[in-house]
Each structure stands twice: as C-alpha cells, then as structure tokens.
C-alpha cells in the first residue's frame, strides 16, 4: 500500500472513531456538566505531551478539543510545531492511543497519575509549615509568614491576611474592595505605598493573580510579593525606594469563586462560576472576557482557540465582553487609575514564559522594541536567582492567538505602557499542580524580575 493511501485510511479511521464517539454520546444524553455536587477525582488520569508537526495531526488534535465524549482536558491549545499537554481519563486511554497511532503524532506521558500529584500537593502543607518555622528569625511580624506565604491558602485566609496587613501597617498599606464575584465573594486589592508628603500623584504598578482557578502558584506568588514589600520596608533600601516612589496595587485573587471551587470540588477547574442562561455548564474564561478584540483574532477562531462561544468549553469567552462581575470590577478600577499605572502584570501558570503584546495578533505594538527590552531584563534577573529560564515573546508568536485577554486590554484600551503576562513554573512535570515547596523559590525569582523592571521604569 502506498504511503499516501495509508495516510488516508488512517485519517478516515480516526474520523470514524470520533464520529462513533459523538453518536454514542448523543444516546447517552450528552456531555458531563458540572453541578458542583461530588468532589472530582483524577485517579489514573494521565497527561500526554503531543508534538504535532503536520497539518493533518494539528487538524485531528483541534477536532479533539471539541469532542467532550473523551473527557479530555487540554492544558493549552493545539498549534503547529508546538507541543500540547492533554489530561486523559483512564476510560479514554485506548481511544487516544488509537488516534495517536493512526495520526503518527509523537508523544510522551509526562504525568502518570494526576490524582497522585494532587494528593502529594495536599500532603506537603505540613512540610511547608515546618519549613517556615525555621524563618522565625526574619524581621517583621511572624503571622505574615505563618498564615500565608509558603502554602496554598484558601480564599478566606488570604482576605483575612490582607486585612491584617492593612491594620498593622497603615502607614504604607490599605485594603480596597473593588467589587464582588458572581457568588458574592469580595474582590479585594491591597494598596502598598508611602503617601506622598506633598500630596502628589505617584506612578503605580498593578499585579494580579488567580484569573484561572487551578493556577494556584499565581496568587501564591502575588502574596509573596506583598510580603516582601511590607516586611522589608524598613530594612531593605531598594524596597523602601520602590514603596516610597510607587503605589502598588496587588490583587491575589481575580477569580475568587473559581479558586475556592478548586479547593472544595474540582482541583483543575479553570473558569469563573457564573451561570449561563440556557446551559447547564458554568463559568467563563476570565482571560477571554475583556473588551478588546473579544472573540476576534487576526488568524480567525479555529476551533474556538481565540475564544469559544460554547459555555461548556474552558475557553468560553462569555455571552458578551465583560459579562463577568470580576472582569468588570478590575477593568473599572484600572480605568480609574490608568493615567498613573505604568506597569501591568498578570501572573498565570504554567510554561515559564514572559509574554508581551499582542495576544490576538502576530503583529506587534509600535513600542515593541522597548517592551521586549524591559521584558528581557526582567527575565534575566529572574533567571539569576535560581537559574529558571523564561522565554520572552508574544502569545501569538510563541503560543497561539487569543482574543479578549486582560493584558491586551490593559495595553490597547487602558493605554498602560508596559503590560505583561507571566506564565510561572514549571515546564510540565507538575503542570498546574506545583508542589508547595516550590512556592518560595517561585516567589523569590519572580520578585527579582519584578524589582528589576520596576527600578528600570522608574528611571524613565
């Protein structure tokens, strides 16, 4: 049999398998909906890393993103000549292996049992606290370390901690409520900055985390930076200068409902927890919901990659831009402060990337050279701490196009000069389930990068 004919037969067999799965699902009453009842378990789930390098392989993987019958969880989007990580439940393992064999896509299994990682993550809490007990000699109130940094705290703990900082350090810290979530949780920003004695407006820096619920290292890293600014204000001259000359606005939890849900029901939940009329599926991708090129990418919306119109997809962009109270509240606050904010940072996970605009297009902003220079300086400083290498570039170039992102909106609408998204540790060994013993190293290296660019921008 000739190679082209073999390829056609393999492709036809794959399409037939996908069709049979679709038909089977229609008789079973549809796909899984998230009703918030039982606690999700991921025993036996594996994470495959696939490396598509042909148009046919990419097309098949893209078709799989909309095939819920297999229960796949794409930890990224299929792109040509870029690897893609996919969580596969045990009942779909044989089907996926058949598709892989038929398409000839190269792969490896990078996580053998997702639930085991989750169990290890939960079990590391005691070890993390024991490690923190060795830091009693550090300056500053002990409760700042014990209650927060070094472990994955719950929503209520984080809010209480922010309040305690504002109460104990009122000369430099205050708590600002900017809105409430779909389920009524407060969205609290902590402002850290020494008031200007002359009453002049200071330049500002914004940092947010937790836009996607399952990315726990993101809010933990924001918390680490909060601690550094407050705890070492009186002892570190660099930090003192940064607090005196900037107003820092830090939001650990942009999506408090989704984050809390990952602690109680589904560790790998991504979206908000809002309800969509006419659908049993809940939530919106908070990083596809912003009113700048919402559902609009230069390369089109191939298989919902730019932003999905299906409420059951993880990249569901909402019925309209800013449909979510969380994204509206953040945008309103940023709009009010836009003339003062010089730097916008949004922390996500994972992949170790320092991302520059644009996300919706492979084109560059007119000041791209300056944006890249600052980003590369930050990535170098970050790497200097623990040797962790971050790749620098735009999502559309090194990942995939995505519309309606927060940092594109911050640049395109709020006109904030420097806007970046950081995809934190790691490269996939743990994925979203990063062990708690990596919180402190992650915070340390990211803080080095942030300090570096904050000082650089201050000189302009």
LUMVEX-425298 format. One line per field, with one value per residue (C-alpha): residue number from 1; residue in one letter; x, y, z. Coordinates in Angstrom, 3 decimals. Layout:
! residues N
k: NUM; ...;
r: a; ...;
x: X; ...;
y: Y; ...;
z: Z; ...;
! end
This chain:
! residues 460
k: 1; 2; 3; 4; 5; 6; 7; 8; 9; 10; 11; 12; 13; 14; 15; 16; 17; 18; 19; 20; 21; 22; 23; 24; 25; 26; 27; 28; 29; 30; 31; 32; 33; 34; 35; 36; 37; 38; 39; 40; 41; 42; 43; 44; 45; 46; 47; 48; 49; 50; 51; 52; 53; 54; 55; 56; 57; 58; 59; 60; 61; 62; 63; 64; 65; 66; 67; 68; 69; 70; 71; 72; 73; 74; 75; 76; 77; 78; 79; 80; 81; 82; 83; 84; 85; 86; 87; 88; 89; 90; 91; 92; 93; 94; 95; 96; 97; 98; 99; 100; 101; 102; 103; 104; 105; 106; 107; 108; 109; 110; 111; 112; 113; 114; 115; 116; 117; 118; 119; 120; 121; 122; 123; 124; 125; 126; 127; 128; 129; 130; 131; 132; 133; 134; 135; 136; 137; 138; 139; 140; 141; 142; 143; 144; 145; 146; 147; 148; 149; 150; 151; 152; 153; 154; 155; 156; 157; 158; 159; 160; 161; 162; 163; 164; 165; 166; 167; 168; 169; 170; 171; 172; 173; 174; 175; 176; 177; 178; 179; 180; 181; 182; 183; 184; 185; 186; 187; 188; 189; 190; 191; 192; 193; 194; 195; 196; 197; 198; 199; 200; 201; 202; 203; 204; 205; 206; 207; 208; 209; 210; 211; 212; 213; 214; 215; 216; 217; 218; 219; 220; 221; 222; 223; 224; 225; 226; 227; 228; 229; 230; 231; 232; 233; 234; 235; 236; 237; 238; 239; 240; 241; 242; 243; 244; 245; 246; 247; 248; 249; 250; 251; 252; 253; 254; 255; 256; 257; 258; 259; 260; 261; 262; 263; 264; 265; 266; 267; 268; 269; 270; 271; 272; 273; 274; 275; 276; 277; 278; 279; 280; 281; 282; 283; 284; 285; 286; 287; 288; 289; 290; 291; 292; 293; 294; 295; 296; 297; 298; 299; 300; 301; 302; 303; 304; 305; 306; 307; 308; 309; 310; 311; 312; 313; 314; 315; 316; 317; 318; 319; 320; 321; 322; 323; 324; 325; 326; 327; 328; 329; 330; 331; 332; 333; 334; 335; 336; 337; 338; 339; 340; 341; 342; 343; 344; 345; 346; 347; 348; 349; 350; 351; 352; 353; 354; 355; 356; 357; 358; 359; 360; 361; 362; 363; 364; 365; 366; 367; 368; 369; 370; 371; 372; 373; 374; 375; 376; 377; 378; 379; 380; 381; 382; 383; 384; 385; 386; 387; 388; 389; 390; 391; 392; 393; 394; 395; 396; 397; 398; 399; 400; 401; 402; 403; 404; 405; 406; 407; 408; 409; 410; 411; 412; 413; 414; 415; 416; 417; 418; 419; 420; 421; 422; 423; 424; 425; 426; 427; 428; 429; 430; 431; 432; 433; 434; 435; 436; 437; 438; 439; 440; 441; 442; 443; 444; 445; 446; 447; 448; 449; 450; 451; 452; 453; 454; 455; 456; 457; 458; 459; 460;
r: x; x; x; x; x; x; x; x; x; x; x; x; x; x; x; x; x; x; x; x; x; x; x; x; x; x; x; x; x; x; x; x; x; x; x; x; x; x; x; x; x; x; x; x; x; x; x; x; x; x; x; x; x; x; x; x; x; x; x; x; x; x; x; x; x; x; x; x; x; x; x; x; x; x; x; x; x; x; x; x; x; x; x; x; x; x; x; x; x; x; x; x; x; x; x; x; x; x; x; x; x; x; x; x; x; x; x; x; x; x; x; x; x; x; x; x; x; x; x; x; x; x; x; x; x; x; x; x; x; x; x; x; x; x; x; x; x; x; x; x; x; x; x; x; x; x; x; x; x; x; x; x; x; x; x; x; x; x; x; x; x; x; x; x; x; x; x; x; x; x; x; x; x; x; x; x; x; x; x; x; x; x; x; x; x; x; x; x; x; x; x; x; x; x; x; x; x; x; x; x; x; x; x; x; x; x; x; x; x; x; x; x; x; x; x; x; x; x; x; x; x; x; x; x; x; x; x; x; x; x; x; x; x; x; x; x; x; x; x; x; x; x; x; x; x; x; x; x; x; x; x; x; x; x; x; x; x; x; x; x; x; x; x; x; x; x; x; x; x; x; x; x; x; x; x; x; x; x; x; x; x; x; x; x; x; x; x; x; x; x; x; x; x; x; x; x; x; x; x; x; x; x; x; x; x; x; x; x; x; x; x; x; x; x; x; x; x; x; x; x; x; x; x; x; x; x; x; x; x; x; x; x; x; x; x; x; x; x; x; x; x; x; x; x; x; x; x; x; x; x; x; x; x; x; x; x; x; x; x; x; x; x; x; x; x; x; x; x; x; x; x; x; x; x; x; x; x; x; x; x; x; x; x; x; x; x; x; x; x; x; x; x; x; x; x; x; x; x; x; x; x; x; x; x; x; x; x; x; x; x; x; x; x; x; x; x; x; x; x; x; x; x; x; x; x; x; x; x; x; x; x; x; x; x; x; x; x; x; x; x; x; x; x; x; x; x; x; x; x; x; x; x; x; x; x; x; x; x; x; x;
x: 0.000; 1.370; 2.171; -0.490; -3.182; -2.110; -2.333; -5.845; -7.006; -5.551; -7.178; -10.534; -10.301; -9.642; -12.614; -14.822; -13.753; -14.592; -17.959; -18.825; -17.916; -20.192; -23.109; -22.569; -22.647; -25.918; -27.618; -26.127; -27.685; -24.807; -21.613; -20.633; -21.946; -20.529; -23.296; -20.990; -22.103; -19.426; -15.717; -13.826; -11.135; -8.388; -7.125; -5.494; -5.642; -2.500; -1.085; 0.184; 2.529; 1.920; 4.130; 2.095; 4.226; 1.847; -1.363; -3.271; -2.059; -2.943; -6.389; -7.109; -5.988; -8.067; -11.102; -10.466; -10.750; -14.475; -15.029; -16.199; -17.080; -13.470; -13.329; -10.033; -8.611; -6.326; -3.711; -3.104; -4.168; -3.009; -0.555; 1.735; 5.185; 4.418; 3.840; 0.452; -0.314; -3.596; -5.066; -6.634; -9.033; -8.416; -11.595; -10.362; -6.811; -7.238; -9.097; -6.401; -3.653; -5.507; -5.775; -2.113; -1.110; -3.264; -2.016; 1.603; 1.963; 4.960; 4.127; 5.274; 3.443; 4.657; 2.303; 1.392; -1.283; -2.770; -4.521; -1.245; 0.214; -2.837; -2.516; 1.174; 0.361; -2.144; 0.267; 3.018; 1.154; 2.572; 6.085; 5.734; 4.683; 7.565; 9.954; 8.524; 9.055; 12.777; 12.207; 11.235; 14.446; 13.293; 12.215; 8.549; 5.514; 5.594; 1.946; 2.728; 4.870; 2.888; -0.600; 0.188; 3.463; 4.744; 1.444; -1.674; -4.098; -7.871; -9.838; -10.922; -7.385; -5.986; -8.581; -8.031; -4.294; -4.640; -6.851; -4.349; -1.550; -3.634; -4.446; -0.899; 0.898; -1.489; 1.362; 2.007; -0.892; -4.644; -7.345; -9.626; -12.759; -13.334; -16.387; -17.908; -17.830; -20.763; -21.169; -20.840; -17.185; -15.326; -12.661; -10.023; -6.963; -4.207; -2.517; 1.075; 2.810; 4.132; 1.820; 3.478; 4.145; 3.351; 0.128; 1.340; 0.133; 2.652; 3.268; 1.634; 2.157; -0.659; -0.176; -2.976; -3.137; -5.657; -7.550; -7.788; -8.837; -6.499; -3.297; -2.558; 1.039; -0.241; -1.972; 0.727; 3.351; 1.352; 1.184; 4.940; 5.474; 3.023; 5.030; 8.338; 7.033; 5.624; 8.015; 11.270; 10.175; 12.231; 15.323; 15.820; 16.742; 15.618; 12.194; 11.862; 12.519; 10.012; 7.320; 8.091; 8.053; 5.338; 1.808; 1.483; -1.949; -1.965; -4.896; -4.085; -7.471; -9.047; -11.408; -12.220; -15.145; -13.122; -10.180; -12.313; -14.032; -10.658; -10.151; -13.544; -14.778; -12.505; -8.777; -8.497; -11.381; -10.329; -13.229; -15.382; -18.522; -21.224; -24.349; -25.180; -28.852; -29.808; -26.797; -26.042; -22.342; -20.971; -18.286; -16.421; -12.733; -11.849; -8.905; -11.077; -13.729; -12.104; -13.463; -10.509; -10.570; -13.081; -13.613; -11.519; -8.084; -6.201; -5.815; -9.522; -11.162; -10.104; -11.935; -12.617; -8.938; -9.337; -12.330; -15.187; -18.923; -19.740; -20.439; -19.058; -15.596; -12.768; -12.118; -15.745; -15.496; -18.930; -22.113; -20.517; -17.334; -17.199; -20.101; -18.366; -18.526; -14.913; -13.503; -15.783; -14.622; -10.936; -11.389; -13.270; -10.533; -7.768; -9.620; -9.853; -6.103; -4.903; -3.044; -0.897; -0.307; 2.995; 3.232; 0.564; 1.496; -0.776; 0.505; -0.618; 0.704; 2.399; 5.206; 7.833; 7.049; 7.323; 4.649; 4.441; 1.611; -0.255; -2.219; -4.832; -2.386; 1.080; 1.576; 3.455; 2.649; 4.625; 6.754; 7.545; 11.322; 11.019; 8.535; 10.882; 13.935; 12.237; 10.824; 14.227; 15.806; 13.179; 13.648; 17.434; 17.055; 14.553; 16.921; 19.762; 18.020; 17.567; 18.523; 14.916; 14.711; 11.706; 11.111; 10.187; 7.750; 4.120; 1.460; 0.504; 4.113; 5.261; 1.913; -1.319; -3.622; -6.208; -8.706; -10.140; -7.135; -6.559; -3.073; -4.055; -6.918; -4.548; -2.301; -4.902; -7.683; -6.260; -3.077; -0.775; 2.730; 4.204; 1.869; 2.987; 1.624; 3.956; 3.390; 5.113; 6.692; 7.022; 7.531; 5.038; 6.446; 3.737; 1.761; -0.933; -0.262; 3.009; 4.197; 4.060; 7.808; 8.193; 6.150; 9.056; 11.584; 8.984; 8.229; 11.913; 12.746; 9.663; 10.274; 13.793; 12.342; 9.638; 12.089; 14.404; 11.834; 10.196; 13.523; 14.178; 10.794; 11.250; 14.268; 12.264;
y: 0.000; 3.425; 5.898; 8.458; 5.762; 4.517; 8.060; 8.482; 5.197; 6.124; 9.557; 8.002; 5.527; 8.390; 10.380; 7.289; 6.797; 10.415; 10.065; 6.904; 8.610; 11.531; 9.240; 7.250; 10.446; 11.589; 8.386; 8.737; 12.139; 14.480; 15.501; 15.929; 19.027; 20.488; 20.656; 21.246; 18.004; 15.365; 16.045; 15.378; 12.727; 12.189; 8.735; 7.101; 10.268; 10.769; 13.854; 13.276; 15.701; 15.583; 17.114; 17.757; 18.617; 18.114; 19.873; 16.602; 15.971; 19.517; 19.217; 15.986; 17.480; 20.580; 18.363; 16.622; 19.916; 19.982; 16.266; 16.139; 12.471; 11.562; 13.831; 15.366; 18.425; 20.432; 22.256; 24.655; 24.947; 22.865; 24.810; 23.837; 22.631; 23.286; 20.647; 20.372; 18.782; 16.852; 15.233; 11.893; 9.963; 6.198; 5.265; 7.199; 5.935; 3.261; 5.641; 8.276; 5.755; 4.609; 8.181; 8.797; 5.651; 6.494; 10.070; 9.229; 12.162; 11.894; 11.829; 11.071; 10.720; 13.467; 12.817; 9.213; 9.786; 13.249; 12.339; 11.212; 14.676; 16.289; 14.045; 14.878; 18.575; 18.357; 16.360; 18.931; 21.523; 20.253; 20.109; 23.677; 24.958; 23.115; 24.739; 28.159; 27.628; 27.975; 31.574; 32.979; 34.991; 37.138; 40.732; 41.566; 40.027; 36.238; 35.828; 37.186; 34.116; 31.538; 32.392; 32.958; 32.581; 29.148; 27.334; 27.399; 29.321; 29.420; 32.473; 33.387; 33.069; 35.312; 38.019; 37.875; 38.136; 41.163; 42.803; 42.109; 43.698; 46.814; 47.032; 46.503; 48.595; 51.509; 53.892; 52.027; 49.587; 49.816; 47.430; 48.379; 46.457; 46.834; 44.588; 41.187; 37.920; 36.019; 34.107; 37.197; 36.988; 40.235; 41.175; 42.892; 44.809; 45.766; 49.093; 49.405; 52.749; 55.548; 58.587; 61.486; 64.255; 66.880; 65.177; 64.497; 61.555; 58.748; 56.296; 52.928; 49.230; 46.681; 42.940; 40.367; 36.624; 33.804; 34.676; 30.942; 28.955; 25.990; 28.037; 28.108; 29.267; 32.539; 34.001; 32.465; 34.463; 37.699; 37.013; 36.568; 39.974; 41.600; 40.193; 41.453; 44.991; 45.150; 43.012; 44.509; 48.108; 49.260; 47.145; 46.986; 50.247; 49.062; 48.003; 51.201; 53.229; 51.214; 51.658; 55.352; 56.145; 53.791; 52.924; 49.147; 47.650; 43.893; 41.514; 37.900; 36.506; 37.841; 34.850; 34.032; 31.715; 29.560; 29.451; 28.379; 25.763; 24.192; 23.728; 22.180; 20.361; 20.254; 20.938; 21.540; 23.990; 26.949; 29.340; 31.606; 30.102; 32.227; 30.683; 30.920; 31.002; 28.034; 25.913; 23.510; 24.345; 27.059; 29.679; 31.915; 32.087; 35.319; 35.845; 35.759; 38.130; 41.552; 44.155; 44.363; 42.079; 39.925; 36.732; 38.390; 37.200; 38.012; 34.326; 33.584; 31.464; 27.969; 25.503; 28.224; 28.870; 32.660; 32.369; 29.903; 30.630; 27.302; 27.628; 24.136; 24.956; 26.019; 28.974; 30.167; 33.940; 34.764; 35.970; 39.392; 41.159; 41.941; 39.615; 38.688; 40.907; 40.012; 41.298; 44.364; 45.297; 45.011; 46.951; 49.744; 50.083; 50.064; 52.615; 54.979; 54.626; 54.286; 57.594; 56.594; 52.897; 52.423; 48.629; 45.926; 42.353; 39.318; 36.007; 32.684; 29.113; 27.240; 27.186; 29.710; 32.495; 36.274; 37.306; 40.614; 42.066; 41.136; 38.007; 38.438; 39.064; 38.237; 41.927; 43.991; 47.252; 50.253; 50.289; 46.578; 47.089; 48.859; 46.291; 43.466; 45.165; 45.565; 42.020; 40.533; 42.490; 41.069; 37.519; 37.791; 38.956; 36.174; 33.565; 34.920; 33.840; 30.086; 29.521; 29.259; 30.211; 32.151; 32.502; 36.045; 36.862; 37.398; 34.678; 34.802; 34.082; 31.518; 30.042; 30.780; 33.704; 34.514; 37.362; 39.318; 38.936; 41.198; 42.353; 43.170; 45.279; 46.982; 47.974; 48.616; 50.320; 51.487; 52.572; 51.300; 51.494; 48.231; 45.247; 41.643; 38.215; 35.823; 32.084; 30.785; 27.413; 24.745; 23.263; 20.444; 17.975; 19.072; 21.454; 23.231; 21.049; 22.634; 21.364; 23.811; 23.547; 25.483; 28.482; 30.262; 29.707; 30.831; 33.939; 34.716; 34.550; 36.410; 39.142; 39.607; 40.123; 42.499; 44.553; 44.888; 46.222; 48.438; 50.147; 50.428; 52.000; 54.413; 55.925; 56.849;
z: 0.000; -0.919; 1.854; 0.758; 0.736; 4.165; 5.455; 4.021; 5.566; 8.955; 8.803; 7.827; 10.719; 13.133; 11.822; 12.095; 15.711; 16.519; 14.792; 16.720; 19.963; 19.073; 18.207; 21.382; 23.430; 21.860; 23.026; 26.493; 26.988; 26.303; 27.950; 31.536; 33.276; 36.421; 39.018; 41.971; 43.680; 44.220; 44.558; 41.321; 41.458; 38.893; 39.793; 36.803; 34.696; 32.654; 30.990; 27.458; 25.740; 21.995; 19.312; 16.124; 13.112; 10.184; 9.171; 9.446; 13.015; 14.038; 12.491; 14.362; 17.695; 17.083; 16.409; 19.705; 21.601; 20.833; 21.466; 25.100; 24.926; 25.608; 28.662; 27.568; 29.287; 27.011; 29.091; 26.218; 22.597; 19.588; 17.445; 14.600; 15.662; 19.348; 21.990; 23.682; 27.057; 27.400; 30.506; 29.546; 31.827; 32.067; 30.180; 27.132; 27.172; 24.494; 22.184; 22.490; 21.865; 18.733; 17.468; 18.238; 16.373; 13.353; 13.079; 13.844; 16.234; 18.540; 22.260; 25.771; 29.085; 31.421; 34.362; 35.035; 37.699; 38.205; 41.461; 42.975; 42.322; 43.918; 46.977; 47.267; 46.913; 49.768; 51.891; 51.518; 53.599; 56.885; 55.436; 54.162; 57.569; 59.201; 56.720; 57.506; 61.217; 60.547; 59.413; 62.815; 62.883; 59.959; 60.523; 60.679; 62.391; 62.452; 61.455; 57.995; 57.320; 59.191; 57.928; 54.320; 52.477; 51.571; 51.295; 49.165; 51.361; 50.952; 49.837; 53.380; 54.724; 52.021; 52.648; 56.406; 55.874; 53.607; 56.222; 58.986; 56.946; 56.300; 60.023; 61.293; 58.642; 57.989; 57.184; 53.910; 53.347; 52.854; 51.650; 48.763; 47.855; 44.105; 43.684; 44.294; 42.358; 40.848; 44.098; 46.268; 47.335; 47.886; 45.347; 47.461; 46.308; 48.706; 48.080; 49.292; 49.070; 51.244; 50.912; 49.154; 51.682; 49.042; 48.026; 44.515; 42.475; 42.290; 39.443; 40.088; 39.455; 39.163; 39.744; 39.623; 40.063; 40.182; 36.998; 36.324; 39.374; 39.043; 38.714; 42.451; 42.135; 40.671; 43.784; 45.987; 44.074; 44.400; 48.137; 48.254; 46.642; 49.053; 51.936; 50.581; 50.158; 53.691; 55.695; 54.426; 54.007; 56.994; 56.311; 52.533; 50.795; 47.359; 48.637; 50.643; 47.499; 45.497; 48.155; 48.570; 44.875; 43.600; 44.617; 44.318; 43.689; 44.173; 43.654; 44.587; 43.536; 40.356; 40.237; 43.883; 43.072; 40.701; 43.099; 46.062; 43.906; 43.129; 46.878; 47.552; 44.436; 41.406; 41.685; 37.927; 37.448; 35.276; 34.743; 36.892; 38.446; 36.827; 35.331; 31.639; 30.709; 28.566; 29.557; 32.375; 32.076; 34.325; 34.161; 31.740; 30.897; 32.681; 30.351; 27.213; 28.571; 28.160; 25.748; 23.404; 20.367; 22.209; 20.165; 17.458; 16.363; 13.198; 12.432; 12.903; 15.586; 14.557; 16.849; 19.419; 20.089; 20.063; 22.386; 22.440; 22.135; 23.815; 27.579; 28.133; 26.765; 29.047; 26.736; 26.753; 26.336; 27.739; 26.046; 25.676; 26.718; 30.432; 31.142; 34.393; 37.505; 38.241; 34.956; 35.054; 38.543; 37.655; 34.401; 36.152; 38.760; 36.161; 34.064; 37.025; 37.676; 34.083; 33.932; 36.904; 36.225; 34.422; 34.678; 34.450; 35.376; 35.321; 36.736; 35.260; 35.053; 33.598; 30.944; 32.163; 29.717; 29.889; 27.403; 25.553; 23.448; 21.388; 22.175; 19.450; 16.585; 15.348; 14.702; 17.279; 19.061; 17.846; 21.007; 20.833; 20.987; 24.328; 25.660; 24.717; 26.219; 29.597; 29.475; 28.693; 31.560; 33.896; 32.594; 33.044; 36.629; 37.292; 35.902; 38.030; 41.238; 40.721; 37.088; 35.903; 32.236; 30.932; 27.211; 26.105; 23.295; 22.334; 22.845; 19.169; 18.203; 20.755; 21.867; 19.990; 19.286; 21.967; 21.995; 24.896; 27.215; 30.188; 29.274; 25.688; 27.082; 29.527; 26.624; 23.925; 25.903; 29.239; 27.409; 30.143; 28.725; 29.998; 30.113; 30.556; 31.359; 33.179; 32.900; 36.017; 36.861; 35.677; 32.209; 32.687; 35.171; 37.606; 35.409; 37.388; 40.431; 41.504; 44.917; 47.797; 48.302; 45.036; 46.202; 47.916; 45.065; 42.537; 44.566; 45.004; 41.320; 40.129; 42.699; 41.340; 37.878; 39.084; 41.156; 38.200; 35.763; 38.401; 39.023; 35.300; 34.577; 37.480; 35.719; 32.620;
! end
